[in-house]
Amino acid sequence: MLAYVLLAVNACLVLVNTGLCSVAICVAALIKLLLPTPALKAHATRLANGFMWLWATVNMRILHLSNPVKWDIQGVDDLNRQGWYLMISNHMSWTDIVVLCSVFKDRIPMPKFFLKQQLLYVPFIGMSCWALDMPFMRRYSREYLLRHPEKRGQDLATTRRSCTKFKNAPTTVVNYVEGTRFTPEKQRATRSSYRHLLPPKSGGIAYTLAAMGEQFEHIIDVTLAYPDNQAMPFKDMLMGRMQRIVVRVRVLPIDERVSGDYFNDKPYKRQFQKWLGDVWEHKDELLDDIYQ
């Protein structure tokens, strides 16, 4: 009975925190919209980032009050709040967002997510993400480009333009390489060769590197695991049942293996896919060790 009371209380507290911080970020967005110069707009963005930091901090405090969590974190010692990072991670649950923000909010710049152009017009969400300088991108399908070849390359050029603001402010961009949350059903549907992961999708991370590769200093490879709460980690966390959270971090270099023209250079594309496959194989073996 207590677990369900905690579920209701924690869910309400998280929703209230999310709502209040979203409104505050939207107010920062309106201020930013009215400011006349890029320098002043940058101050409004920092204010919005502060509200995102507050959202992550309050969520962590709420969930810590009811969960006897043992944190097992390794590999974060060499990170820098003034760095530019591309973060890749496995994805199992909504808990991942809370965990990533909790672990990294004071170690690296607050994360940014690449978003679809359509989200810009969603009330509150679109304005909040715009205030946080999250880049909106419009990706054309292969079928659309066959019908409109003149559009080829425009999506990448637009994304690069939207990322120019990151040149003057340290930034972390997050990419969930699997493209969706892991479930045993999706694992079977994708015929995944990995024991604990879905196959990585190389196009999304290659797109991010093509748009911002020269700005990134390192790639942060994050492996998340909830060894005692694998089935429903988010619900278990809200119910006060989360036991242990494992976070393993590797800092990978930006080198010739991830620097090239993925979309027009087929040998490089194969090389990049092999690199990502190797990263994912290492992650799968690491998860196997954690769960055993």
C-alpha positions as semicolon CSV with decimal commas, in nm:
position;residue;x (nm);y (nm);z (nm)
1;M;0,000;0,000;0,000
2;L;0,282;0,241;0,091
3;A;0,442;0,187;-0,250
4;Y;0,126;0,304;-0,429
5;V;0,097;0,608;-0,203
6;L;0,458;0,694;-0,291
7;L;0,376;0,640;-0,660
8;A;0,095;0,896;-0,644
9;V;0,289;1,147;-0,432
10;N;0,612;1,125;-0,634
11;A;0,427;1,144;-0,966
12;C;0,244;1,458;-0,852
13;L;0,561;1,621;-0,722
14;V;0,753;1,546;-1,043
15;L;0,465;1,679;-1,255
16;V;0,438;1,998;-1,048
17;N;0,816;2,051;-1,068
18;T;0,808;1,993;-1,444
19;G;0,513;2,229;-1,492
20;L;0,664;2,512;-1,286
21;C;1,006;2,486;-1,448
22;S;0,848;2,471;-1,795
23;V;0,653;2,791;-1,727
24;A;0,971;2,958;-1,597
25;I;1,161;2,853;-1,910
26;C;0,877;2,985;-2,128
27;V;0,898;3,320;-1,948
28;A;1,272;3,322;-2,023
29;A;1,182;3,244;-2,386
30;L;0,949;3,544;-2,404
31;I;1,220;3,766;-2,255
32;K;1,469;3,628;-2,505
33;L;1,227;3,698;-2,791
34;L;1,202;4,064;-2,690
35;L;1,573;4,128;-2,634
36;P;1,741;4,320;-2,919
37;T;2,096;4,178;-2,934
38;P;2,255;3,830;-2,945
39;A;2,455;3,907;-2,628
40;L;2,139;3,985;-2,431
41;K;1,965;3,680;-2,578
42;A;2,258;3,469;-2,452
43;H;2,185;3,591;-2,097
44;A;1,823;3,475;-2,136
45;T;1,946;3,136;-2,256
46;R;2,166;3,105;-1,946
47;L;1,862;3,186;-1,733
48;A;1,664;2,912;-1,910
49;N;1,950;2,666;-1,859
50;G;1,943;2,755;-1,489
51;F;1,578;2,656;-1,471
52;M;1,658;2,326;-1,644
53;W;1,932;2,266;-1,384
54;L;1,677;2,343;-1,111
55;W;1,431;2,096;-1,266
56;A;1,693;1,821;-1,262
57;T;1,804;1,902;-0,907
58;V;1,452;1,906;-0,761
59;N;1,361;1,580;-0,938
60;M;1,670;1,417;-0,790
61;R;1,581;1,539;-0,441
62;I;1,220;1,419;-0,473
63;L;1,322;1,068;-0,576
64;H;1,608;1,045;-0,326
65;L;1,364;1,102;-0,040
66;S;1,178;0,778;-0,114
67;N;1,437;0,551;-0,281
68;P;1,725;0,375;-0,098
69;V;1,939;0,408;-0,411
70;K;2,297;0,288;-0,417
71;W;2,479;0,480;-0,691
72;D;2,762;0,301;-0,871
73;I;2,927;0,561;-1,096
74;Q;3,261;0,523;-1,271
75;G;3,448;0,722;-1,536
76;V;3,332;1,081;-1,468
77;D;3,650;1,222;-1,314
78;D;3,792;1,379;-1,631
79;L;3,478;1,566;-1,740
80;N;3,468;1,945;-1,761
81;R;3,179;2,189;-1,728
82;Q;3,350;2,409;-1,989
83;G;3,374;2,135;-2,253
84;W;3,187;2,053;-2,574
85;Y;3,058;1,694;-2,577
86;L;2,852;1,452;-2,781
87;M;2,689;1,204;-2,543
88;I;2,566;0,863;-2,659
89;S;2,380;0,622;-2,432
90;N;2,170;0,310;-2,422
91;H;1,803;0,380;-2,352
92;M;1,576;0,165;-2,135
93;S;1,330;0,392;-1,957
94;W;1,212;0,745;-1,883
95;T;1,435;0,701;-1,576
96;D;1,735;0,750;-1,806
97;I;1,659;1,122;-1,848
98;V;1,639;1,175;-1,471
99;V;1,958;0,974;-1,417
100;L;2,159;1,149;-1,689
101;C;2,058;1,493;-1,563
102;S;2,128;1,395;-1,201
103;V;2,471;1,247;-1,275
104;F;2,597;1,506;-1,523
105;K;2,424;1,836;-1,430
106;D;2,725;1,957;-1,227
107;R;2,995;1,784;-1,434
108;I;2,927;1,898;-1,792
109;P;2,705;2,158;-1,963
110;M;2,331;2,087;-1,941
111;P;2,235;1,853;-2,225
112;K;2,071;1,958;-2,551
113;F;1,862;1,728;-2,766
114;F;1,822;1,743;-3,144
115;L;1,447;1,785;-3,202
116;K;1,217;1,749;-3,499
117;Q;1,107;2,078;-3,653
118;Q;0,741;1,998;-3,578
119;L;0,803;2,017;-3,200
120;L;0,880;2,387;-3,232
121;Y;0,505;2,450;-3,264
122;V;0,395;2,240;-2,964
123;P;0,269;2,472;-2,686
124;F;0,517;2,522;-2,399
125;I;0,748;2,243;-2,517
126;G;0,850;2,418;-2,838
127;M;0,909;2,754;-2,672
128;S;1,093;2,595;-2,378
129;C;1,327;2,403;-2,608
130;W;1,384;2,714;-2,822
131;A;1,476;2,912;-2,509
132;L;1,723;2,636;-2,420
133;D;1,882;2,669;-2,767
134;M;1,802;2,310;-2,857
135;P;1,850;2,274;-3,234
136;F;1,543;2,195;-3,443
137;M;1,612;1,998;-3,757
138;R;1,404;1,907;-4,060
139;R;1,511;1,573;-4,202
140;Y;1,384;1,476;-4,546
141;S;1,303;1,115;-4,624
142;R;1,480;0,926;-4,903
143;E;1,153;0,919;-5,100
144;Y;1,108;1,296;-5,065
145;L;1,465;1,363;-5,182
146;L;1,412;1,142;-5,487
147;R;1,117;1,362;-5,581
148;H;1,292;1,687;-5,482
149;P;1,669;1,645;-5,540
150;E;1,719;2,021;-5,502
151;K;1,652;1,976;-5,126
152;R;1,946;1,742;-5,080
153;G;2,184;1,882;-4,819
154;Q;1,949;2,158;-4,707
155;D;1,852;1,980;-4,383
156;L;2,216;1,949;-4,281
157;A;2,288;2,312;-4,373
158;T;1,990;2,429;-4,166
159;T;2,104;2,225;-3,866
160;R;2,457;2,364;-3,893
161;R;2,319;2,718;-3,892
162;S;2,112;2,646;-3,581
163;C;2,422;2,507;-3,406
164;T;2,638;2,817;-3,462
165;K;2,525;2,955;-3,124
166;F;2,707;2,666;-2,954
167;K;3,046;2,795;-3,069
168;N;3,055;3,049;-2,788
169;A;2,898;2,844;-2,508
170;P;3,003;2,497;-2,381
171;T;2,747;2,241;-2,490
172;T;2,647;1,877;-2,447
173;V;2,436;1,716;-2,721
174;V;2,265;1,384;-2,639
175;N;2,193;1,109;-2,890
176;Y;2,009;0,788;-2,801
177;V;2,169;0,571;-3,068
178;E;1,910;0,292;-3,052
179;G;1,640;0,540;-3,151
180;T;1,388;0,403;-2,899
181;R;1,368;0,245;-2,555
182;F;1,489;-0,113;-2,520
183;T;1,228;-0,383;-2,458
184;P;1,250;-0,760;-2,510
185;E;0,974;-0,728;-2,771
186;K;1,170;-0,469;-2,971
187;Q;1,481;-0,682;-2,934
188;R;1,304;-0,974;-3,097
189;A;1,138;-0,754;-3,362
190;T;1,474;-0,606;-3,468
191;R;1,646;-0,946;-3,448
192;S;1,914;-0,781;-3,238
193;S;2,241;-0,970;-3,209
194;Y;2,303;-0,798;-2,873
195;R;2,193;-0,949;-2,543
196;H;2,092;-0,623;-2,373
197;L;2,069;-0,366;-2,652
198;L;1,888;-0,283;-2,973
199;P;2,099;-0,242;-3,289
200;P;2,256;0,107;-3,306
201;K;2,134;0,344;-3,575
202;S;2,437;0,511;-3,726
203;G;2,251;0,778;-3,926
204;G;2,145;0,992;-3,630
205;I;2,486;1,015;-3,465
206;A;2,655;1,064;-3,802
207;Y;2,411;1,348;-3,872
208;T;2,501;1,512;-3,538
209;L;2,874;1,476;-3,606
210;A;2,831;1,619;-3,955
211;A;2,650;1,922;-3,816
212;M;2,876;1,989;-3,517
213;G;3,175;1,755;-3,538
214;E;3,438;2,028;-3,544
215;Q;3,296;2,175;-3,220
216;F;3,299;1,858;-3,011
217;E;3,604;1,785;-2,797
218;H;3,508;1,431;-2,697
219;I;3,234;1,170;-2,720
220;I;3,091;1,058;-2,385
221;D;2,979;0,694;-2,408
222;V;2,736;0,626;-2,122
223;T;2,613;0,281;-2,016
224;L;2,312;0,276;-1,782
225;A;2,180;-0,022;-1,587
226;Y;1,925;-0,088;-1,315
227;P;2,032;-0,440;-1,209
228;D;1,758;-0,492;-0,947
229;N;1,479;-0,311;-1,135
230;Q;1,515;-0,416;-1,497
231;A;1,147;-0,468;-1,579
232;M;0,993;-0,130;-1,482
233;P;1,262;0,107;-1,353
234;F;1,060;0,428;-1,383
235;K;0,758;0,289;-1,199
236;D;0,984;0,132;-0,938
237;M;1,158;0,465;-0,883
238;L;0,827;0,645;-0,833
239;M;0,720;0,368;-0,592
240;G;1,038;0,394;-0,386
241;R;1,170;0,056;-0,495
242;M;1,481;0,158;-0,691
243;Q;1,779;-0,026;-0,536
244;R;2,089;0,036;-0,745
245;I;2,179;0,255;-1,041
246;V;2,494;0,173;-1,236
247;V;2,655;0,436;-1,461
248;R;2,968;0,361;-1,660
249;V;3,131;0,638;-1,863
250;R;3,398;0,623;-2,134
251;V;3,541;0,939;-2,287
252;L;3,616;0,865;-2,653
253;P;3,828;1,079;-2,888
254;I;3,706;1,270;-3,190
255;D;3,945;1,118;-3,446
256;E;3,952;0,995;-3,805
257;R;3,713;0,711;-3,721
258;V;3,430;0,958;-3,659
259;S;3,538;1,244;-3,887
260;G;3,431;1,215;-4,248
261;D;3,149;1,246;-4,501
262;Y;2,907;0,977;-4,391
263;F;2,650;1,064;-4,655
264;N;2,872;1,068;-4,966
265;D;3,182;0,861;-4,879
266;K;3,086;0,493;-4,877
267;P;3,421;0,358;-4,744
268;Y;3,401;0,606;-4,455
269;K;3,037;0,511;-4,393
270;R;3,137;0,144;-4,357
271;Q;3,426;0,245;-4,128
272;F;3,195;0,454;-3,911
273;Q;2,937;0,177;-3,886
274;K;3,213;-0,064;-3,776
275;W;3,332;0,186;-3,513
276;L;2,980;0,223;-3,375
277;G;2,931;-0,155;-3,382
278;D;3,249;-0,197;-3,177
279;V;3,127;0,061;-2,924
280;W;2,796;-0,120;-2,894
281;E;2,962;-0,461;-2,859
282;H;3,171;-0,325;-2,571
283;K;2,857;-0,179;-2,411
284;D;2,674;-0,512;-2,442
285;E;2,962;-0,700;-2,276
286;L;2,974;-0,440;-2,000
287;L;2,601;-0,480;-1,935
288;D;2,645;-0,856;-1,928
289;D;2,909;-0,818;-1,656
290;I;2,690;-0,578;-1,455
291;Y;2,384;-0,804;-1,465
292;Q;2,585;-1,113;-1,374
